[in-house]
Each structure stands twice: as C-alpha cells, then as structure tokens.
C-alpha cells in the first residue's frame, strides 16, 4: 500500500509497505530496520519475532526516543517486559502492533514532531544484507 505519492526531504517517512518490505522516502527495504525521523534508516539484526532479545532493545535505547513503535509482522504480538527493561528504565513507551499499523502510527507521531522510533521486523528478510 502506498502512503504518500512523494517523498519528504526533511524526515524519514514511510511511503509504502507490503508483506515483504517497506519504503522509506520511496527507497525499498526488504529487511528489518530501525527508522527515526531525522536519521537515515539502519538495519536491525532481527529476522523473526521469536529471535528478539534484550540486546535488540538496548540498541534502540541508545537513541533515547520518547516512544518506540514496534512492528511485529503480519499480526500484533507482545514482547516480554524483561526484553524492554532498558527502555522502561528510561521511561520510554513501547507500543507493539502489526507492521502495517506500526508504519501508519510512526508517520502520525513523526508528523506531530514526536521523537519516535519505528522498529520494524520484516520476517524472512535477510539480517546480514
């Protein structure tokens, strides 16, 4: 589904998504990634929801977001609180939802000027690419 017909120059915006990947400012990504409004998207070394560890969320905590929107794939799934302890200690909220809803929510929060991070799991994507 296309979200925007043109890319933004100032912020990292989700411009489209489907079951196999996501577009950020019209550039396609077929692997899990971390997206923040003012920083280029970066690879997130997660290929399946079941493989999430506390270290994955500690990596996100280093960016000190206000809120993390976690896209968990085709369906909404919730992470165990011990995995997000590093974020909870910083009083950072983590909202888990299916990836399509996560992309839409990220765009809304980013548009409101929030310091939001999108952590998107693209299952079947290649973590090492």
KOLPA-492997 format. One record per residue (C-alpha): residue number from 1; residue in one letter; x, y, z. Coordinates in steps of 0.2 Angstrom, whole numbers, plus 2048, in hexadecimal, padded with zeros to 3 digits. Example, Ala and Ser with C-alpha at 12.3 -4.5 7.8 and 13.67 -1.06 7.14 Angstrom:
<recs>
1, A, 83E, 7EA, 827
2, S, 844, 7FB, 824
</recs>
This chain:
<recs>
1, X, 800, 800, 800
2, X, 807, 811, 7FB
3, X, 805, 81E, 809
4, X, 80C, 82E, 801
5, X, 80E, 832, 7EE
6, X, 81E, 83B, 7F1
7, X, 82D, 83A, 7FD
8, X, 831, 847, 80A
9, X, 842, 84E, 80A
10, X, 843, 853, 81D
11, X, 83D, 843, 826
12, X, 83E, 830, 824
13, X, 82C, 82D, 81F
14, X, 824, 81C, 81B
15, X, 81E, 81E, 809
16, X, 818, 80C, 806
17, X, 817, 7FA, 80D
18, X, 812, 7E9, 809
19, X, 815, 7D7, 810
20, X, 827, 7D6, 80A
21, X, 82E, 7E7, 80E
22, X, 82C, 7FA, 811
23, X, 830, 80A, 808
24, X, 838, 818, 811
25, X, 838, 828, 807
26, X, 834, 81D, 7F7
27, X, 844, 812, 7FA
28, X, 83F, 800, 7FD
29, X, 846, 7F5, 80C
30, X, 843, 7E3, 80C
31, X, 84B, 7E0, 81D
32, X, 847, 7E5, 82F
33, X, 84C, 7F7, 833
34, X, 84C, 805, 840
35, X, 844, 815, 839
36, X, 845, 826, 842
37, X, 83F, 837, 83B
38, X, 850, 840, 839
39, X, 85C, 831, 837
40, X, 85E, 826, 828
41, X, 856, 814, 82A
42, X, 862, 807, 831
43, X, 861, 7F4, 830
44, X, 85A, 7EB, 83F
45, X, 862, 7DA, 842
46, X, 851, 7D1, 844
47, X, 84A, 7C5, 838
48, X, 83B, 7BE, 843
49, X, 831, 7C4, 851
50, X, 836, 7B4, 85B
51, X, 849, 7B9, 85A
52, X, 847, 7CA, 863
53, X, 852, 7CC, 872
54, X, 855, 7DA, 87F
55, X, 865, 7DF, 875
56, X, 859, 7E4, 866
57, X, 850, 7F0, 871
58, X, 860, 7F6, 87A
59, X, 866, 7FC, 868
60, X, 856, 806, 866
61, X, 858, 80D, 878
62, X, 869, 815, 873
63, X, 85F, 821, 867
64, X, 854, 827, 876
65, X, 843, 828, 86D
66, X, 834, 82E, 876
67, X, 82A, 81F, 86F
68, X, 82E, 80F, 865
69, X, 821, 809, 859
70, X, 825, 7F6, 856
71, X, 81E, 7EE, 846
72, X, 81D, 7DC, 84A
73, X, 819, 7D5, 839
74, X, 808, 7D0, 832
75, X, 800, 7CF, 843
76, X, 801, 7D8, 853
77, X, 80C, 7D0, 860
78, X, 812, 7D5, 871
79, X, 824, 7D4, 877
80, X, 828, 7CF, 889
81, X, 82B, 7DD, 895
82, X, 83D, 7D7, 899
83, X, 842, 7DA, 887
84, X, 83D, 7EC, 887
85, X, 844, 7EF, 899
86, X, 852, 7FB, 892
87, X, 844, 806, 88A
88, X, 839, 805, 899
89, X, 847, 80B, 8A4
90, X, 848, 81B, 899
91, X, 835, 81D, 89A
92, X, 833, 819, 887
93, X, 823, 812, 882
94, X, 823, 803, 876
95, X, 813, 800, 86C
96, X, 812, 7F0, 863
97, X, 807, 7EE, 854
98, X, 806, 7E5, 843
99, X, 813, 7ED, 837
100, X, 806, 7F6, 82C
101, X, 7FE, 7FF, 83B
102, X, 810, 802, 841
103, X, 814, 80B, 831
104, X, 805, 816, 831
105, X, 807, 81A, 844
106, X, 819, 81F, 841
107, X, 815, 82B, 834
108, X, 807, 833, 83F
109, X, 813, 835, 84E
110, X, 821, 83B, 843
111, X, 815, 848, 83B
112, X, 811, 84E, 84C
113, X, 823, 851, 850
114, X, 825, 843, 85C
115, X, 836, 83B, 85F
116, X, 830, 82A, 859
117, X, 839, 81A, 853
118, X, 832, 80D, 848
119, X, 839, 7FC, 84B
120, X, 833, 7F2, 83D
121, X, 835, 7DF, 83B
122, X, 834, 7D9, 829
123, X, 833, 7C6, 82B
124, X, 83C, 7BC, 81F
125, X, 847, 7CB, 81B
126, X, 85A, 7C9, 81B
127, X, 862, 7CF, 82B
128, X, 874, 7CF, 823
129, X, 870, 7D9, 813
</recs>
